[in-house]
Amino acid sequence: MIKYLVSLLLIISVIACNNEQNQQSDDGFGSGDDFTVPDSILNQEEAPLEVSEDAMDDIIENVSSPVEMASLLKDEGVKFNYKLLSPTDNADNYNSNFKQALNLGILGADLGYLNMYNKTTSVIDYITAIKSLSDNLMIGQFFDFATLKRLATNSENIDSLMYISVSSFDKMDSYLRENNRSNISTLLVTGVWVEGLYLATQVAKDTKIDKINERIGEQKMALNDILIIVDNYKSDKNFYKLSESLTKLKDAFKNVKITYEAGESEMKEVNGVLTIVQNDKSIVTITDEDLAKIIETTKEVRNEIIRL
């Protein structure tokens, strides 16, 4: 009888734990749970890549940098808006590598936005949060916290601050991909891209700037590439949920038309070398209705990522 009761209690405990885990996973990708497929086997025979490592490298390198979208916003005369940034208070409360990697990308894009607008008084909070997340992911050695903190106290060093910030993220990404941790690299890049799109779409909601709207439309191609590398890890339930969210965003982009107009080639000197430059032009057609869908869906995806 005692053995029966003990066995029954063990069964009830297991069921309760499983139910709790399922409830946590229903809260969104990466909430209270980590990779369901071990990182160590994601790129081995047990989980073969659907695309080659070289193809993944090309895709990752072609996605916008942490400062690219912020640079466009500033060039178009858009005023800085602190309310658009992800709160740094959340950083210490992301309890899985999945959430930490995604939000490292989010905060990296925010840091680029702050640097671009020379908001050095807020930079320290962001580099502190980024340092915390990168240490948790065991890539903090590539983030020069001491130098960045020193540069952030002097607005005259903004160019150096921006260079080291971007360089740190590039080094993290390269290290991850070279050390069989491309899943983390994929999340980092996805976070950067989502936040860049979020900043642009929130600006587009309140402005009528054709160049920004066109750049948003162009992200249809980047999203297709990101989905390729995210879907490479869909055997993991968190990646599967992330793919579902990004697929909803892809659906919002479905009516955006991108065509290419061939331009005349010309010779230009690039770093002391004569180079043939192709002047092809992309033409983006995006309606107000499509833009509204993209704005709303981007907000949903981004807020799901930063939610605790």
Residue, then its C-alpha position, 0 to 999 in steps of 0.5 A: m500500500i505504501k509503495y502504491l501511494v509513493s508511486l502515485l505521488l511520483i506520477i502526480s508530481v511528474i504530471a504537475c511538472n509537465n503541466e507547468q512546463n507546458q503552461q510556461s511554453d504557452d506563454g511564448f517562445g523562450s519563456g521559462d524554458d530553454f532549447t529543447v534540442p541541445d545546442s551541441i547536436l543542432n549542427q550535427e548528423e542528428a539534426p542535419l542543416e537544411v541549408s549549408e553553413d556558407a549559405m547561413d553565413d551569407i544570410i546573416e552577414n546581409v541582414s541589417s547591422p545594429v545601426e543601419m535603420a537608425s541611420l536612415l531615421k536620423d538622415e530623414g530628420v526623424k526625432f529621437n524617441y526614447k519610448l521606442l526602446s526596450p527597457t533594460d530592467n528586463a535583461d536580468n530576468y530573461n531566464s533562458n538562453f533563447k530569450q537572452a540571445l533574442n533580447l541581446g539582439i534587441l538591445g544591440a539595435d537599441l544601442g545603435y539607435l542611442n549612439m546614432y542620436n548621440k544619447t550618451t547619458s542613456v548608453i551606459d544602461y544599455i551597455t550594462a544590460i548587454k554585458s549581462l546578457s552576453d556574459n550569460l551566453m558566454i560571449g561577454q569577452f567580445f564586448d569591451f564594456a570598460t572602453l564603451k563605458r568610458l567612451a559613453t561619458n564623452s559625447e566627442n567619442i561618439d564615432s569610436l563608441m559606435y565603431i566598438s559597439v558594432s565591432s563587438f556584435d560582429k565578433m560575437d556573431s563570428y565566434l558563435r558561428e565558428n564554434n557550432r553555436s549558430n543557433i544563438s547567432t541566428l537569434l542574435v541577428t533576428g533580434v537586431w533585425v526585428e528591433g530595427l524594423y520595429l523602430a522604423t514601423q513605429v516612426a512610419k505610423d506617425t509620419k509620411i516619409d516615402k524613403i522610410n516606407e520603402r525601406i520597410g517594404e524592402q525588409k520583405m526580402a530580409l525576412n525571407d532570409i531570416l526565416i530560412i535560418v530560423d526554420n533550420y532549427k524548427s525541431d526545437k519548440n522555441f524556434y518553431k514558435l518563433s518561426e510561427s510569429l515570423t511567418k505571420l509577419k511574412d503574411a503581412f508583407k505578402n502584397v508588397k511588390i519589389t521590382y528591379e530596374a537595371g541601371e548603367s554600370e560605372m567605374k568607381e575608385v573604392n579603397g584605391v581600386l577601380t571597381i565596376v559598380q552596378n547602379d540597379k534600382s529597387i522599386v518598392t510598392i507598398t499600400d497604406e493598408d499593407l503598411a498598417k498590417i506590417i506595423e501592427t504585426t511587427k509590434e506584436v512580434r517584437n513585444e512577444i520577444i521582450r516580454l518576460 
